[in-house]
Amino acid sequence: MSSEPQFRKAFPYQKSVLALPVTDLDAASRWYSAHFGMVEVERVEHPVPTVILERNGTRIGFSINGGDPSQDGAAVLVSNILALKEELERNGAQIGNWRIDEQEGQKCQVFFVVAPDGLCYYFHEPLSQQRDASQAVAADRGQRANSHSVSRGRGTAALDSGDMRDAPFDVLQNVPLENDEANALFAASWQNHKTRDFQRVLARSLAYFVIRHEGRLIGFVNVAWDGGDHAFLLDPTVHPAFRHRGLGRLLLTKAAEAARACGAEWLHVDFAGELEPFYRRAGYRATSAGLLQLMPTASRAV
């Protein structure tokens, strides 16, 4: 296999990777040619104006079809992802969230690019033991600069006034999470919790972390992102049986690392007044903010 970075296959977030929504075909062709190293290979006017670009035999198309670019994009399977990241950076693309994800039990090195048209791209490559040693070192450096997908410990350093005790725990990033276990955790942790579909939320996350104790889900936090300077801490949750052990502070630390790695300048969080000392110890400061309730929701207690 060539050492040159290659696009191997593209998968759509929505309906078709050959019809990603844009408003200007010429601008799309220029930007993806200049920044992704793609070449225009086809253009049609009917049934809707569409341009097709290609790299290494992998095609991505752009259409003026009335779709919302902010809700679409593509996952692109690549080879030599480190070299591709460096190439795209040289071309002027803004790289976000260089990290390791776990997909169906397989770890992948990944990064994101949000194009000026609003489309989001998830570049990924499975890790392997045969990976070139220099790439492994560089990927490990990038991963340490962000956050590990899996951290394991026995509480050798409590992160707040709580005590981690002797219970082993696993902290995992962006791993599959079943609705049933997430709802069970929230039902035990939040008063009047109503069953929800976590998959819709997680599909739009910048990153999320779970904590497991002997396989059981006991902690969760989600990080949303506006694609620029602002990230948002959502639903930090620790099972009542495992509170006051430093796990909440650990989740906040991991969330901040993920937001910082993608280039966010600010991490926002809403919290009840009685939790201000906890967040203050974690480095947050109280600010004035506005809130508009769009529909009735059940009240929650931490």
C-alpha positions in Angstrom: 0.0 0.0 0.0 1.2 3.5 -0.9 2.6 5.6 1.9 0.8 8.6 0.4 -2.4 9.5 2.3 -5.5 8.2 0.5 -9.3 8.5 0.6 -10.5 4.9 0.7 -14.3 5.3 1.1 -16.8 8.0 2.1 -20.0 7.5 4.0 -22.9 10.0 4.3 -24.4 11.3 7.5 -27.7 11.7 5.9 -28.9 10.3 2.5 -26.2 10.4 -0.1 -22.5 11.2 -0.1 -22.9 12.3 -3.8 -25.5 15.0 -2.9 -24.2 16.9 0.1 -26.0 20.2 0.3 -24.3 23.5 -0.7 -25.4 26.8 -2.1 -22.5 27.4 -4.6 -21.1 24.7 -6.8 -18.2 26.7 -8.0 -17.1 27.7 -4.5 -17.4 24.1 -3.4 -15.3 22.8 -6.3 -12.6 25.4 -5.6 -12.5 24.8 -1.8 -12.4 21.0 -1.9 -9.9 21.0 -4.7 -7.6 23.3 -2.9 -8.0 22.0 0.7 -8.9 18.3 0.3 -6.8 17.6 -2.9 -9.9 16.5 -4.8 -10.5 16.8 -8.5 -13.7 17.7 -10.2 -14.8 14.8 -12.4 -18.5 15.5 -13.2 -21.1 18.3 -13.2 -24.8 18.2 -14.1 -27.7 20.5 -13.9 -30.6 18.1 -13.7 -32.5 17.0 -11.7 -30.6 19.4 -9.4 -27.3 21.2 -10.0 -24.5 18.9 -8.8 -20.8 18.7 -8.9 -18.8 15.5 -8.2 -15.2 15.5 -6.9 -12.9 12.6 -6.6 -9.7 11.6 -4.8 -8.1 8.1 -5.0 -11.3 6.8 -6.6 -13.5 8.0 -3.7 -16.2 10.4 -4.8 -18.0 13.1 -2.9 -20.8 15.1 -4.5 -22.3 18.5 -3.8 -25.8 19.6 -4.8 -27.9 22.7 -4.6 -30.8 20.7 -3.2 -32.1 22.9 -0.3 -30.6 20.7 2.4 -29.0 22.1 5.6 -25.2 21.8 5.4 -24.9 22.1 9.2 -26.7 18.8 9.6 -24.7 16.9 7.0 -21.3 15.8 5.9 -19.4 12.6 5.5 -17.3 10.1 7.3 -14.2 9.4 5.2 -12.1 6.2 5.7 -8.5 7.0 4.9 -5.0 5.6 4.9 -2.0 7.3 6.6 -4.2 9.6 8.5 -1.3 11.5 10.1 0.2 12.4 6.7 -3.3 13.4 5.6 -3.8 15.6 8.6 -0.5 17.4 7.9 -1.4 17.8 4.3 -4.8 19.3 5.0 -3.2 21.7 7.5 -0.7 22.8 5.0 -3.6 23.4 2.6 -5.2 25.7 5.1 -8.0 23.4 6.5 -8.8 23.8 10.1 -8.3 20.5 11.9 -10.3 19.7 15.0 -10.3 17.0 17.8 -7.3 14.8 16.8 -8.2 11.8 19.0 -8.7 8.0 19.2 -12.3 6.7 19.0 -13.5 3.2 19.5 -16.0 1.8 16.9 -17.4 -1.7 17.3 -14.5 -2.7 19.4 -11.9 -1.3 17.0 -9.8 1.8 17.8 -9.5 4.4 15.1 -7.4 7.5 14.9 -9.7 10.4 13.8 -10.0 14.1 13.2 -12.7 16.5 12.1 -12.9 19.3 9.5 -15.8 21.7 9.4 -15.7 23.3 5.9 -16.7 26.9 5.3 -20.0 25.7 3.7 -20.9 24.1 7.1 -20.5 20.5 6.1 -18.6 18.4 8.7 -16.1 15.6 7.8 -15.0 12.8 10.1 -11.7 11.4 8.9 -10.8 8.1 10.4 -8.3 5.2 10.1 -8.3 1.9 12.1 -5.2 1.5 14.3 -3.1 -1.5 13.8 0.1 -3.1 15.2 1.7 -2.8 11.8 1.4 1.0 11.8 4.7 2.7 11.0 6.6 3.4 14.2 7.0 7.1 13.5 3.3 7.5 12.9 2.5 5.7 16.1 4.8 8.1 18.1 3.2 11.2 16.5 -0.3 9.9 17.0 0.5 9.1 20.6 1.8 12.6 21.1 -1.3 14.1 19.7 -3.5 11.8 21.8 -1.7 12.7 25.0 -2.1 16.4 24.1 -5.9 15.8 24.0 -7.3 12.9 26.1 -7.1 9.2 26.2 -10.0 7.1 25.0 -9.5 4.7 27.8 -8.1 5.5 31.2 -7.9 3.0 34.0 -7.0 3.5 37.6 -7.6 2.8 41.2 -7.9 6.3 42.5 -4.2 7.0 43.1 -5.0 10.8 42.8 -8.4 12.0 43.8 -9.4 15.0 41.7 -11.5 16.8 44.3 -12.3 16.3 48.0 -13.8 12.9 47.3 -12.0 9.6 47.7 -11.6 7.3 44.7 -11.1 4.4 47.1 -10.1 1.0 45.8 -12.7 0.5 43.1 -11.3 0.1 39.6 -12.9 2.3 36.9 -12.7 2.8 33.2 -13.0 6.2 31.5 -13.9 5.8 27.9 -14.4 8.4 25.1 -17.0 8.1 22.3 -17.6 4.4 22.8 -21.0 2.8 21.9 -23.6 3.6 24.6 -27.0 1.9 24.8 -30.1 3.9 25.5 -31.2 1.5 28.2 -28.1 1.8 30.3 -27.9 5.6 29.8 -31.6 6.0 30.9 -31.0 3.7 33.9 -28.1 5.9 35.0 -30.1 9.1 34.6 -33.2 7.6 36.3 -31.1 6.8 39.3 -29.3 10.2 39.3 -31.9 12.8 38.2 -35.3 13.4 39.8 -38.2 13.0 37.3 -36.0 11.8 34.5 -38.0 10.8 31.4 -36.7 8.2 29.0 -34.9 9.8 26.0 -33.1 8.8 22.9 -29.4 9.4 23.6 -28.4 8.4 20.1 -29.8 11.6 18.6 -27.8 13.6 21.0 -24.5 11.7 20.8 -24.6 11.8 17.0 -24.1 15.5 17.3 -21.6 15.6 20.1 -18.1 16.9 19.9 -17.1 14.3 22.4 -18.7 12.4 25.3 -17.2 10.3 28.1 -18.5 7.4 30.2 -17.2 5.9 33.4 -17.7 2.2 34.1 -17.2 0.2 37.2 -16.9 -3.5 36.6 -18.7 -2.9 33.3 -21.6 -1.0 34.8 -22.2 2.6 33.6 -21.8 4.9 36.6 -20.8 8.3 35.0 -21.4 10.4 31.9 -20.7 13.8 30.4 -21.4 15.2 26.9 -19.6 18.1 25.1 -21.4 20.1 22.4 -19.6 22.6 20.1 -20.6 25.5 17.9 -17.7 24.7 15.5 -15.8 27.8 16.7 -14.8 29.3 20.1 -17.6 27.9 22.2 -18.2 24.4 23.7 -20.9 23.4 26.1 -20.8 21.0 29.0 -24.0 18.9 29.1 -25.5 16.3 31.5 -22.5 15.7 33.8 -23.9 12.7 35.8 -22.5 10.4 38.4 -24.5 7.5 40.0 -25.5 8.4 43.6 -23.7 5.3 44.9 -20.4 6.5 43.4 -20.5 10.2 44.3 -17.9 12.0 46.5 -15.1 9.9 45.0 -13.7 12.5 42.5 -15.5 11.1 39.5 -17.5 14.2 38.8 -14.3 16.3 38.7 -12.7 13.7 36.5 -15.5 14.0 34.0 -15.2 17.8 33.9 -11.4 17.5 33.4 -11.9 15.1 30.4 -14.6 17.4 28.9 -12.3 20.4 29.1 -9.5 18.6 27.5 -11.7 17.5 24.6 -13.0 21.1 24.1 -9.5 22.6 24.3 -8.2 20.0 21.7 -10.7 21.1 19.1 -9.7 24.8 19.5 -12.6 26.0 21.6 -11.8 29.1 23.8 -14.7 28.9 26.2 -16.5 26.0 27.9 -20.0 26.9 29.1 -22.1 25.1 31.7 -25.4 25.7 33.5 -25.7 24.5 37.1 -27.9 24.8 40.1 -26.8 27.4 42.7 -25.9 24.8 45.3 -23.3 23.3 42.9 -21.4 26.6 42.4 -18.6 25.6 44.9 -18.0 22.3 43.0 -17.7 24.1 39.7 -15.6 26.9 41.2 -13.1 24.3 42.4 -13.0 23.0 38.9 -12.0 26.4 37.5 -15.4 27.7 36.4 -16.6 31.2 37.3 -20.2 32.4 37.6 -21.5 34.7 34.9 -24.8 36.2 33.9 -26.7 34.4 31.2 -30.1 34.2 29.5 -32.3 31.2 29.1 -35.5 30.8 27.1 -37.7 27.7 27.8 -39.0 26.4 24.5 -41.2 23.6 25.8 -42.1 22.3 29.3 -39.6 19.9 30.8 -39.5 17.9 34.0 -37.4 19.6 36.7 -34.2 18.0 37.6 -32.3 17.8 40.9 -28.6 16.9 41.1 
